[in-house]
Amino acid sequence: MTPAKYQSALNAQSAIAKKVLEMVPIQEAWSRNEIASNMRRVTKSSPDVAVLDGCIARLKDAGLIRERQTGLYQRVEIREREIIQVATAKAVESGSLAVESAKSPIDILSSLSERARQLATSIVMLASDIETAALTIEQGSAESNANLEKLRQLQALLKSLS
């Protein structure tokens, strides 16, 4: 993972998830219980199992940790992106052909998942805006109905006075 992607994913995490991430080793894979006991030893606090599972799931979804085997988690390494230079090859018809460095399938999937996360965030914000607009419209409708009821009462009162 590149430093920029790592920092972006880390900034989106909660404080407790960041603490859990600090407890997950880079060199070896640990179970949830090992992570919890290390957290208890280092921070003198022990989060609820459900909270720890949620943090691990969020960190895994963000790509900050990976599950090496079922139930064993390892922090991903941060490294600079290597640029692969492909030697130019001579084509029979076109002379020479320069090929730009190709992205690995993991990098492509990573960028697609980041775009999907951003899209999901935008959709959630749009849904919130739609809900706010619906509530505003409903409130305006309720006020209009109340005013209409008052108008009918006034009309009935005026008819009774005539």
Backbone bond lengths (Angstrom), bond angles and torsions (degrees), N, CA, C in turn:
res aa  C-N    CA-C-N  psi(-1)  N-CA   C-N-CA  omega(-1)  CA-C   N-CA-C  phi
1 M - - - 1.450 - - 1.528 107.55 -
2 T 1.307 115.63 136.98 1.457 119.88 178.95 1.523 110.11 -74.88
3 P 1.336 117.33 155.96 1.466 119.60 -179.80 1.526 113.08 -58.95
4 A 1.321 117.80 -37.20 1.468 120.41 -179.09 1.529 110.89 -66.16
5 K 1.335 117.32 -44.84 1.466 120.63 178.53 1.524 110.68 -64.29
6 Y 1.335 115.60 -40.56 1.463 120.25 179.78 1.522 110.10 -61.67
7 Q 1.326 116.80 -47.53 1.468 120.89 -178.49 1.521 110.73 -64.89
8 S 1.325 117.30 -39.90 1.460 121.15 178.53 1.525 110.97 -62.85
9 A 1.324 116.37 -45.78 1.466 120.29 179.44 1.524 111.06 -67.58
10 L 1.328 117.11 -36.30 1.466 121.30 -179.80 1.519 111.16 -68.07
11 N 1.331 117.47 -38.64 1.466 121.07 -179.59 1.526 111.84 -64.73
12 A 1.327 116.99 -25.51 1.464 120.66 -178.84 1.531 112.34 -81.91
13 Q 1.333 117.68 -5.95 1.463 121.30 -176.44 1.525 111.83 -89.86
14 S 1.322 115.20 156.09 1.465 121.29 176.51 1.527 109.19 -76.68
15 A 1.327 115.73 168.52 1.462 120.74 -178.54 1.525 111.11 -63.20
16 I 1.318 117.36 -41.10 1.467 119.95 -179.62 1.523 110.66 -68.04
17 A 1.334 117.32 -36.26 1.465 120.64 177.82 1.524 110.22 -65.78
18 K 1.339 116.97 -36.40 1.467 120.20 176.94 1.520 110.54 -64.88
19 K 1.341 117.35 -39.03 1.465 120.37 177.77 1.523 110.76 -66.17
20 V 1.329 116.62 -40.23 1.462 120.21 177.98 1.524 109.53 -63.68
21 L 1.329 117.26 -40.94 1.462 121.14 178.92 1.523 111.09 -60.27
22 E 1.333 117.01 -39.78 1.464 120.34 179.31 1.525 111.54 -62.90
23 M 1.320 117.63 -26.20 1.465 121.71 -177.67 1.528 112.60 -84.99
24 V 1.325 117.96 -16.63 1.465 121.54 -178.95 1.526 108.17 -83.46
25 P 1.345 117.56 123.65 1.466 119.88 -177.22 1.526 112.61 -76.21
26 I 1.333 114.69 156.79 1.464 120.83 177.58 1.528 110.53 -88.52
27 Q 1.334 116.93 -37.63 1.461 121.33 -172.14 1.526 114.52 -78.43
28 E 1.326 117.87 -28.83 1.459 120.09 -177.36 1.519 110.13 -138.36
29 A 1.323 115.68 163.34 1.465 121.02 -179.60 1.524 109.13 -96.69
30 W 1.339 116.09 134.28 1.462 122.19 -179.78 1.515 110.16 -118.85
31 S 1.321 114.65 153.87 1.459 120.37 174.76 1.524 109.40 -81.62
32 R 1.325 115.36 169.93 1.462 120.38 178.63 1.523 110.81 -60.41
33 N 1.337 116.52 -39.42 1.466 119.99 -179.86 1.525 111.97 -65.50
34 E 1.334 117.42 -38.44 1.466 120.53 177.75 1.526 110.66 -66.10
35 I 1.322 116.28 -40.38 1.466 120.59 178.12 1.522 109.54 -63.84
36 A 1.342 116.76 -44.18 1.465 120.86 -179.57 1.524 111.20 -64.06
37 S 1.340 117.50 -42.70 1.468 119.26 -179.40 1.520 111.20 -68.29
38 N 1.329 118.01 -36.55 1.465 120.80 176.23 1.525 110.26 -65.64
39 M 1.320 116.93 -39.21 1.465 120.81 178.25 1.525 110.09 -64.92
40 R 1.336 116.42 -41.41 1.457 121.07 177.91 1.528 110.47 -62.17
41 R 1.335 116.32 -41.40 1.456 121.27 -178.25 1.528 111.54 -68.77
42 V 1.324 117.52 -43.36 1.465 121.48 -174.64 1.524 112.17 -80.49
43 T 1.329 117.51 -48.61 1.471 120.18 -173.26 1.519 113.67 -97.98
44 K 1.322 117.18 -6.32 1.470 122.20 -178.96 1.528 112.14 62.43
45 S 1.322 116.89 22.20 1.463 120.87 176.15 1.521 108.28 -132.02
46 S 1.317 115.89 150.26 1.464 119.59 178.97 1.521 108.67 -129.73
47 P 1.331 116.67 108.35 1.464 119.22 179.69 1.521 110.84 -71.21
48 D 1.307 115.75 159.76 1.454 122.86 176.64 1.533 108.99 -60.75
49 V 1.321 116.81 149.19 1.464 121.71 -178.37 1.529 110.85 -59.89
50 A 1.324 117.05 -40.21 1.469 120.61 180.00 1.528 110.58 -65.27
51 V 1.334 116.63 -38.78 1.469 120.68 178.29 1.525 109.52 -65.70
52 L 1.332 116.34 -44.14 1.462 120.76 179.30 1.525 110.61 -62.27
53 D 1.333 117.13 -44.01 1.468 120.39 177.79 1.526 111.27 -62.27
54 G 1.326 116.95 -41.01 1.463 120.66 178.03 1.513 111.87 -63.50
55 C 1.332 116.62 -42.78 1.469 120.58 178.60 1.525 110.55 -63.22
56 I 1.332 116.25 -44.20 1.465 119.88 179.67 1.528 110.18 -62.83
57 A 1.326 117.28 -41.31 1.471 120.71 179.06 1.526 110.87 -63.50
58 R 1.349 116.94 -43.60 1.473 119.72 179.05 1.521 111.34 -64.83
59 L 1.336 116.89 -41.87 1.463 120.62 178.95 1.526 110.70 -64.49
60 K 1.322 116.19 -38.25 1.464 120.72 178.23 1.525 110.47 -67.36
61 D 1.338 117.30 -43.43 1.468 121.22 178.16 1.524 111.49 -63.01
62 A 1.331 116.44 -35.19 1.462 120.64 -179.65 1.521 111.84 -77.39
63 G 1.339 117.23 -11.85 1.456 120.25 179.71 1.515 113.40 85.17
64 L 1.323 117.89 12.22 1.461 120.98 -179.69 1.528 111.70 -82.39
65 I 1.320 116.90 -27.13 1.460 121.24 172.97 1.515 107.65 -131.07
66 R 1.321 115.78 161.91 1.460 119.39 176.45 1.519 108.96 -133.52
67 E 1.296 114.87 154.56 1.457 121.02 -179.50 1.525 107.38 -96.03
68 R 1.333 116.02 103.52 1.465 121.06 -177.32 1.522 110.88 -67.05
69 Q 1.317 115.78 -47.66 1.458 123.00 173.21 1.512 105.51 -132.71
70 T 1.300 116.65 170.56 1.458 118.98 -179.79 1.526 109.84 -58.59
71 G 1.328 115.86 118.15 1.460 121.38 177.34 1.510 115.34 85.40
72 L 1.331 119.49 0.17 1.466 122.72 178.76 1.524 109.11 -115.17
73 Y 1.323 116.01 122.23 1.461 121.40 -172.59 1.523 110.83 -115.35
74 Q 1.339 114.90 146.22 1.455 121.74 -179.45 1.518 108.28 -141.20
75 R 1.331 115.72 138.62 1.462 120.68 178.69 1.525 109.04 -73.08
76 V 1.330 117.44 143.22 1.463 121.11 178.69 1.521 109.53 -78.20
77 E 1.312 115.52 151.31 1.456 120.47 178.76 1.525 109.57 -83.38
78 I 1.320 114.99 147.26 1.464 120.61 175.92 1.517 106.24 -100.40
79 R 1.305 116.04 122.10 1.453 118.13 177.08 1.516 110.12 -144.22
80 E 1.298 113.15 153.14 1.457 119.31 178.25 1.521 108.62 -67.65
81 R 1.295 115.10 146.22 1.457 120.20 179.36 1.525 108.93 -70.07
82 E 1.314 114.42 130.69 1.452 119.12 177.24 1.521 108.51 -87.60
83 I 1.318 115.32 134.06 1.460 119.68 178.31 1.520 107.36 -97.91
84 I 1.296 115.05 120.45 1.455 120.47 -177.85 1.524 108.03 -92.78
85 Q 1.313 115.20 124.12 1.453 120.54 177.89 1.524 108.30 -97.29
86 V 1.295 116.18 124.91 1.457 121.32 178.78 1.518 107.13 -100.72
87 A 1.304 115.56 129.65 1.464 120.24 -179.16 1.523 109.59 -64.90
88 T 1.324 115.10 145.21 1.462 118.76 179.44 1.521 109.15 -73.25
89 A 1.296 114.98 141.03 1.467 120.63 -179.51 1.518 108.21 -116.29
90 K 1.317 115.70 148.09 1.461 119.64 179.13 1.516 108.92 -89.65
91 A 1.300 114.63 127.87 1.456 119.81 175.48 1.516 107.63 -98.31
92 V 1.291 116.35 150.33 1.450 120.91 -176.83 1.523 110.39 -64.92
93 E 1.354 117.63 -42.91 1.451 120.03 -176.47 1.523 112.62 -87.67
94 S 1.324 118.44 -42.97 1.455 120.05 -168.36 1.516 114.56 -98.69
95 G 1.276 120.98 0.24 1.460 121.04 179.21 1.513 110.03 92.14
96 S 1.359 116.70 -99.65 1.466 118.82 -179.87 1.518 109.69 -125.20
97 L 1.291 115.58 154.61 1.453 121.34 -176.48 1.524 107.82 -132.18
98 A 1.350 116.49 121.66 1.466 120.50 178.23 1.522 108.10 -99.64
99 V 1.306 116.45 128.45 1.454 121.62 -178.52 1.525 108.39 -108.64
100 E 1.333 115.71 126.93 1.457 119.47 177.38 1.521 109.09 -71.12
101 S 1.310 115.43 161.21 1.465 118.98 179.96 1.526 109.30 -62.27
102 A 1.316 115.41 134.04 1.460 121.10 -176.56 1.525 109.82 -89.80
103 K 1.316 114.94 143.84 1.460 119.63 176.67 1.522 108.34 -81.36
104 S 1.310 115.45 143.17 1.459 119.17 176.86 1.528 108.68 -75.43
105 P 1.314 117.33 157.18 1.470 119.85 179.63 1.529 112.79 -58.44
106 I 1.324 117.46 -34.65 1.468 120.75 178.78 1.522 110.27 -64.57
107 D 1.360 117.16 -42.23 1.468 120.12 178.24 1.524 111.03 -64.07
108 I 1.330 116.44 -39.15 1.463 120.46 178.99 1.523 109.88 -64.00
109 L 1.342 116.19 -46.88 1.465 119.64 178.41 1.517 111.44 -63.73
110 S 1.316 116.42 -36.89 1.467 120.32 178.92 1.524 110.85 -63.77
111 S 1.324 116.87 -44.75 1.465 119.12 179.96 1.532 110.96 -68.10
112 L 1.334 116.64 -36.54 1.468 119.24 176.93 1.522 111.28 -65.63
113 S 1.328 116.89 -40.65 1.470 118.99 179.15 1.522 110.57 -66.99
114 E 1.331 117.53 -36.02 1.472 120.21 177.05 1.526 110.06 -64.52
115 R 1.340 116.84 -42.40 1.461 120.08 177.37 1.526 110.81 -63.41
116 A 1.340 116.90 -39.42 1.467 120.89 178.63 1.525 110.55 -64.64
117 R 1.351 116.66 -39.89 1.465 120.16 177.62 1.522 110.71 -63.14
118 Q 1.328 116.74 -43.46 1.465 120.34 178.92 1.524 110.39 -64.30
119 L 1.319 116.65 -40.48 1.464 121.17 178.39 1.524 110.40 -64.30
120 A 1.329 116.77 -42.15 1.466 120.43 178.30 1.523 110.80 -62.27
121 T 1.322 116.43 -40.88 1.466 120.21 177.73 1.522 110.30 -62.89
122 S 1.328 116.71 -42.40 1.464 120.54 178.31 1.523 111.04 -63.59
123 I 1.324 116.97 -39.40 1.465 120.76 179.71 1.520 110.44 -65.75
124 V 1.332 117.14 -41.33 1.466 120.57 178.36 1.524 110.15 -62.93
125 M 1.336 117.02 -42.17 1.465 120.49 178.56 1.527 110.41 -64.73
126 L 1.341 117.23 -40.38 1.460 121.17 177.95 1.523 110.52 -63.37
127 A 1.329 117.37 -42.74 1.467 120.88 178.24 1.522 110.72 -61.82
128 S 1.316 116.71 -38.76 1.466 120.65 177.90 1.525 110.69 -64.86
129 D 1.336 116.73 -42.50 1.466 120.57 178.04 1.528 111.06 -63.79
130 I 1.334 117.00 -40.41 1.466 120.82 178.49 1.522 110.22 -63.89
131 E 1.329 116.46 -42.37 1.463 120.43 179.02 1.525 110.91 -63.32
132 T 1.334 117.00 -41.20 1.464 120.81 177.83 1.521 110.64 -62.46
133 A 1.333 116.66 -43.55 1.462 120.37 178.55 1.527 110.81 -63.00
134 A 1.334 117.09 -41.34 1.468 120.48 179.37 1.522 110.97 -63.38
135 L 1.324 116.92 -41.23 1.467 120.25 178.41 1.525 111.30 -65.17
136 T 1.337 116.66 -39.17 1.460 120.93 178.10 1.524 110.48 -64.32
137 I 1.324 116.58 -43.58 1.468 121.16 178.85 1.522 110.13 -64.19
138 E 1.334 116.85 -43.08 1.464 120.94 179.35 1.528 110.74 -62.63
139 Q 1.323 116.47 -40.62 1.466 120.37 178.84 1.527 109.81 -64.54
140 G 1.335 117.12 -43.79 1.462 120.58 177.72 1.511 111.50 -62.71
141 S 1.329 116.97 -38.60 1.461 121.17 178.17 1.527 110.88 -65.44
142 A 1.324 116.44 -40.85 1.466 120.20 178.69 1.526 110.47 -64.00
143 E 1.324 116.70 -40.63 1.468 120.34 178.05 1.527 110.41 -64.71
144 S 1.341 116.45 -41.07 1.464 120.31 178.71 1.521 110.88 -63.83
145 N 1.324 117.04 -41.16 1.470 120.62 178.05 1.524 110.83 -64.08
146 A 1.326 116.81 -39.60 1.467 120.45 178.37 1.525 110.13 -64.79
147 N 1.334 117.09 -42.67 1.467 120.99 178.46 1.528 110.93 -65.53
148 L 1.335 117.17 -38.13 1.459 121.32 178.25 1.531 110.34 -64.47
149 E 1.312 117.17 -40.97 1.463 121.26 178.03 1.528 110.43 -63.35
150 K 1.334 116.93 -40.94 1.472 120.59 177.77 1.526 110.48 -63.73
151 L 1.335 115.83 -40.41 1.463 120.53 179.05 1.528 110.52 -63.06
152 R 1.319 118.06 -42.41 1.468 121.58 178.86 1.528 111.06 -64.56
153 Q 1.333 115.83 -39.17 1.463 119.48 177.38 1.526 110.33 -63.85
154 L 1.339 115.72 -41.29 1.467 120.37 178.84 1.526 110.24 -64.31
155 Q 1.349 117.28 -42.44 1.461 120.86 177.81 1.526 110.68 -61.76
156 A 1.322 116.17 -43.66 1.469 119.68 179.32 1.520 110.43 -63.46
157 L 1.315 116.94 -39.16 1.461 121.49 178.80 1.526 110.62 -65.20
158 L 1.335 116.82 -43.79 1.463 120.82 179.04 1.534 111.18 -65.04
159 K 1.338 117.81 -38.46 1.465 120.51 178.02 1.519 110.89 -65.78
160 S 1.331 115.62 -37.40 1.471 118.57 -179.62 1.527 111.25 -70.21
161 L 1.323 118.02 -26.95 1.461 121.74 178.45 1.525 111.95 -78.94
162 S 1.320 117.84 -22.48 1.463 120.73 -176.89 1.480 113.93 -74.86
